[in-house]
Amino acid sequence: MNRYPVRPTRRSRWPGPLFALLAATVVAVLAYGACSREQQPRIAIPEGIPPGPGAATPPIDINAPGRSADQLHEWSAGLADSIGVGNTALEAYGYASAVMAETKPGCGIGWTTLAGIASVESRHGTHAGSTVGPTGQVTPEIRGIPLDGGPGVAEIPDSDGGAMDGDPVHDRAMGPLQFIPETWKRWGVDANGDGVADADNIDDSALTAARYLCERGGDLTSPEGWQSALMAYNLSGEYLTLVRDRASAYSVGVRP
């Protein structure tokens, strides 16, 4: 004998054939939706070098007072989320590219190249929990490992008494674009209008990187020029490929 009485079967309000038809329809719709999603064409990320220039920046006054990159706020706001780059950082890359287009038009460096480098070097100024402030300042400061000649590491003795990188024994790469002190002393430039060339400011670092790359590569719209510039920045084929891949993804508006 069952301990619990059998509950009476509740009759469905829907006739059997109608219920079966509705169920089949739901399954067909869900299957169609799944197929539609699977058949959505994926955006192809271009190969080869140089990477594409990406979304064009609007005309701006590169000499506007204050943080001139703020003029690119609407441009960056429409793009930042889709490519996974913070607004302030993206404004910095766009501004640096705009400055070089006006002051050194033969270079042709795209903001995508700067974004690709910054992505590899510091995740756009967010490495190890750092953040990028509204003026482009990255805090806490980002510092690389001591360049002490260890396995796979160049040996660069201290060149600044530790004043810039905090290490009085060996140089360390600094900031979101990872410049060593000696290079920064030669190439560093103010880009956010505060009168100070600061390797820990993403505006300053992005424009400094653009100037350096244009000088080293010449015409960055050519494969030879772009490759020369990147190899001068970091003498590594693996590094070049990684930067290319990320910059190419940005060029078509997607995350790497």
Helices and strands as residue ranges (DSSP letters): H 16-38, G 68-72, H 73-77, H 80-83, H 87-103, H 111-122, G 127-129, E 131-132, E 138-139, H 181-187, H 202-217, H 223-233, H 237-251
